[in-house]
Amino acid sequence: MNNRKIVKVLTLDDFDLKGKTVFLRVDMNCPIDPATMEILGTRRIEEAIETLTSLKDAKVVVASHQGRVGNNDYTGMDKHAKVLEKLMNREIKYVEDVIGEAAQNAIKNLENGDILLLDNLRLCAEENYEFTPENAAKTIMVSRLSKLFDLCVLDSFPSAHRSHPSIVGFPQVLPACAGKIVEREVRNLDEIMTVAKAPHVIVLGGSKVPDRLEAIKLLIQNGRADHVLLTGLIGNVFMRAQARIKSPLGIKREDEVVAKAHALIGEYPDVFATPVDIAIDKDGERVEMDVREMGKGDKIFDLGPKTVEYYSKLIAGAGTVFISGPAGFFEKENFSYGTNALLEAVSNSMATTIVSGGHLTTALKQLGLADKINHISTAGGALVLYLTGEKLPMIKALEDAAIKYRSK
């Protein structure tokens, strides 16, 4: 594991914050009800409060993305502002703009103690692409806004694996430090990984397949994955690669991701475990069956009991367990069994345990198991990549900014 102690980067304690105008990049990317566009879970908004409280004497401009362009969770940040206002019991200013005149004027008019939330960063086209830090600093977003700020605070660990202008651009041209979440995440993870021991069991679910495939290979290569237990959509992709699911899954770039999964199985045949039984939805009822019994058009909603038992035994024998992403449609009570059972197995394990992602964090709280886990993070893809030993763009940006600041 690379030595990436948080002492390398600056924190809020390194700056006199009073009267400063601060760009605070957080991750308020929340689950959204596609029918009503209402926010379904506020965990990530809640997490921003600790750093905002630490910036009480500054003029704070909060920036976040919400969803991806073209997806049904892509929306403005007005509801986020209302939630934050309610949680903090104080006024939160909001502007339906990111880099235009309205946003710039709102920033200029801030007074000490004010908090302003900008609209969805991805309304600015540049924030939908990844750049080198040098090119990110030249974007219109950074060029226009940076001159209005004294300090950049990065506190969006779930986005730490992205090289977007708001993450790697501002630290090129402004003093930059870690917010409270990023500081704590990196410190805790480094401490955990120094004592982590084999066998390493990785339990992966969720729906972000391409990112997961790249991370799986790195985890195996870097000795962080002796067993990879697959669930959710990523599990379906591997079962399709094994020809155990006959029908197309109907996902983006399906041929490409199935081919990559097939290649990984061929390269590391003893590492992967895929479900042996599953649950489908038949007229609103949970129906369990062997994977081989699936009919054309059957859609997997959860793991079956044989798979849970098999995976739980591997988890029980682990030295380190990392679990990320739900095992199925856990929001539906009939199909929460797999996700909940695996979380119980992880919490009862004697291993060093890390739970990742907002969905699992919510489920852990509902089960009352949070106190039995060594480290819980709302980050998903960023945390997976961090554990591979890869340098995350946000952490690199903070380290570079610290070197530059200390050399003055």
ChimeraX attribute file (.defattr): number of C-alpha atoms within 10 A of each C-alpha:
attribute: neighborCount
match mode: 1-to-1
recipient: residues
	/A:1	14
	/A:2	12
	/A:3	9
	/A:4	18
	/A:5	14
	/A:6	20
	/A:7	12
	/A:8	16
	/A:9	21
	/A:10	23
	/A:11	20
	/A:12	17
	/A:13	11
	/A:14	9
	/A:15	13
	/A:16	10
	/A:17	18
	/A:18	13
	/A:19	16
	/A:20	19
	/A:21	25
	/A:22	23
	/A:23	26
	/A:24	28
	/A:25	25
	/A:26	27
	/A:27	24
	/A:28	25
	/A:29	25
	/A:30	20
	/A:31	19
	/A:32	18
	/A:33	13
	/A:34	13
	/A:35	7
	/A:36	7
	/A:37	15
	/A:38	15
	/A:39	16
	/A:40	11
	/A:41	16
	/A:42	17
	/A:43	17
	/A:44	19
	/A:45	18
	/A:46	14
	/A:47	18
	/A:48	22
	/A:49	15
	/A:50	12
	/A:51	19
	/A:52	20
	/A:53	12
	/A:54	14
	/A:55	24
	/A:56	16
	/A:57	18
	/A:58	22
	/A:59	26
	/A:60	27
	/A:61	24
	/A:62	24
	/A:63	22
	/A:64	21
	/A:65	26
	/A:66	22
	/A:67	18
	/A:68	14
	/A:69	13
	/A:70	8
	/A:71	9
	/A:72	13
	/A:73	19
	/A:74	19
	/A:75	21
	/A:76	20
	/A:77	24
	/A:78	16
	/A:79	14
	/A:80	24
	/A:81	22
	/A:82	15
	/A:83	17
	/A:84	20
	/A:85	15
	/A:86	12
	/A:87	13
	/A:88	14
	/A:89	9
	/A:90	11
	/A:91	14
	/A:92	18
	/A:93	18
	/A:94	21
	/A:95	18
	/A:96	15
	/A:97	20
	/A:98	20
	/A:99	18
	/A:100	13
	/A:101	11
	/A:102	12
	/A:103	20
	/A:104	16
	/A:105	12
	/A:106	17
	/A:107	25
	/A:108	12
	/A:109	9
	/A:110	17
	/A:111	15
	/A:112	15
	/A:113	18
	/A:114	20
	/A:115	24
	/A:116	23
	/A:117	26
	/A:118	25
	/A:119	26
	/A:120	24
	/A:121	23
	/A:122	21
	/A:123	20
	/A:124	16
	/A:125	11
	/A:126	18
	/A:127	21
	/A:128	16
	/A:129	12
	/A:130	15
	/A:131	19
	/A:132	13
	/A:133	21
	/A:134	13
	/A:135	13
	/A:136	26
	/A:137	22
	/A:138	17
	/A:139	17
	/A:140	15
	/A:141	22
	/A:142	22
	/A:143	16
	/A:144	14
	/A:145	17
	/A:146	21
	/A:147	10
	/A:148	15
	/A:149	19
	/A:150	16
	/A:151	22
	/A:152	27
	/A:153	28
	/A:154	33
	/A:155	24
	/A:156	27
	/A:157	28
	/A:158	23
	/A:159	25
	/A:160	27
	/A:161	22
	/A:162	20
	/A:163	22
	/A:164	23
	/A:165	28
	/A:166	27
	/A:167	29
	/A:168	29
	/A:169	26
	/A:170	31
	/A:171	29
	/A:172	24
	/A:173	18
	/A:174	20
	/A:175	19
	/A:176	30
	/A:177	28
	/A:178	28
	/A:179	27
	/A:180	21
	/A:181	19
	/A:182	23
	/A:183	21
	/A:184	13
	/A:185	18
	/A:186	20
	/A:187	15
	/A:188	16
	/A:189	20
	/A:190	20
	/A:191	11
	/A:192	17
	/A:193	15
	/A:194	10
	/A:195	10
	/A:196	17
	/A:197	15
	/A:198	16
	/A:199	19
	/A:200	25
	/A:201	26
	/A:202	27
	/A:203	24
	/A:204	24
	/A:205	23
	/A:206	22
	/A:207	19
	/A:208	14
	/A:209	22
	/A:210	17
	/A:211	13
	/A:212	19
	/A:213	16
	/A:214	13
	/A:215	20
	/A:216	21
	/A:217	17
	/A:218	19
	/A:219	22
	/A:220	18
	/A:221	12
	/A:222	14
	/A:223	13
	/A:224	27
	/A:225	25
	/A:226	20
	/A:227	21
	/A:228	24
	/A:229	24
	/A:230	24
	/A:231	30
	/A:232	25
	/A:233	23
	/A:234	25
	/A:235	24
	/A:236	22
	/A:237	28
	/A:238	26
	/A:239	23
	/A:240	21
	/A:241	21
	/A:242	15
	/A:243	11
	/A:244	18
	/A:245	20
	/A:246	15
	/A:247	14
	/A:248	12
	/A:249	16
	/A:250	7
	/A:251	12
	/A:252	10
	/A:253	10
	/A:254	16
	/A:255	14
	/A:256	11
	/A:257	19
	/A:258	23
	/A:259	15
	/A:260	18
	/A:261	25
	/A:262	19
	/A:263	13
	/A:264	18
	/A:265	17
	/A:266	10
	/A:267	11
	/A:268	12
	/A:269	11
	/A:270	11
	/A:271	16
	/A:272	17
	/A:273	21
	/A:274	20
	/A:275	25
	/A:276	18
	/A:277	20
	/A:278	27
	/A:279	26
	/A:280	21
	/A:281	16
	/A:282	11
	/A:283	7
	/A:284	8
	/A:285	11
	/A:286	16
	/A:287	16
	/A:288	20
	/A:289	16
	/A:290	14
	/A:291	18
	/A:292	12
	/A:293	13
	/A:294	20
	/A:295	11
	/A:296	10
	/A:297	10
	/A:298	14
	/A:299	16
	/A:300	20
	/A:301	24
	/A:302	28
	/A:303	29
	/A:304	22
	/A:305	19
	/A:306	14
	/A:307	19
	/A:308	21
	/A:309	14
	/A:310	15
	/A:311	23
	/A:312	21
	/A:313	12
	/A:314	18
	/A:315	28
	/A:316	18
	/A:317	16
	/A:318	23
	/A:319	18
	/A:320	27
	/A:321	29
	/A:322	24
	/A:323	24
	/A:324	26
	/A:325	26
	/A:326	29
	/A:327	29
	/A:328	25
	/A:329	19
	/A:330	19
	/A:331	12
	/A:332	10
	/A:333	9
	/A:334	17
	/A:335	24
	/A:336	19
	/A:337	21
	/A:338	25
	/A:339	26
	/A:340	20
	/A:341	18
	/A:342	21
	/A:343	24
	/A:344	17
	/A:345	18
	/A:346	27
	/A:347	24
	/A:348	16
	/A:349	21
	/A:350	15
	/A:351	24
	/A:352	22
	/A:353	23
	/A:354	21
	/A:355	27
	/A:356	24
	/A:357	22
	/A:358	24
	/A:359	20
	/A:360	25
	/A:361	21
	/A:362	14
	/A:363	19
	/A:364	22
	/A:365	11
	/A:366	11
	/A:367	11
	/A:368	10
	/A:369	16
	/A:370	18
	/A:371	11
	/A:372	14
	/A:373	18
	/A:374	15
	/A:375	17
	/A:376	21
	/A:377	19
	/A:378	23
	/A:379	22
	/A:380	24
	/A:381	22
	/A:382	23
	/A:383	26
	/A:384	25
	/A:385	21
	/A:386	22
	/A:387	20
	/A:388	21
	/A:389	16
	/A:390	17
	/A:391	15
	/A:392	18
	/A:393	20
	/A:394	28
	/A:395	25
	/A:396	17
	/A:397	23
	/A:398	27
	/A:399	22
	/A:400	16
	/A:401	25
	/A:402	20
	/A:403	13
	/A:404	14
	/A:405	13
	/A:406	8
	/A:407	7
	/A:408	5
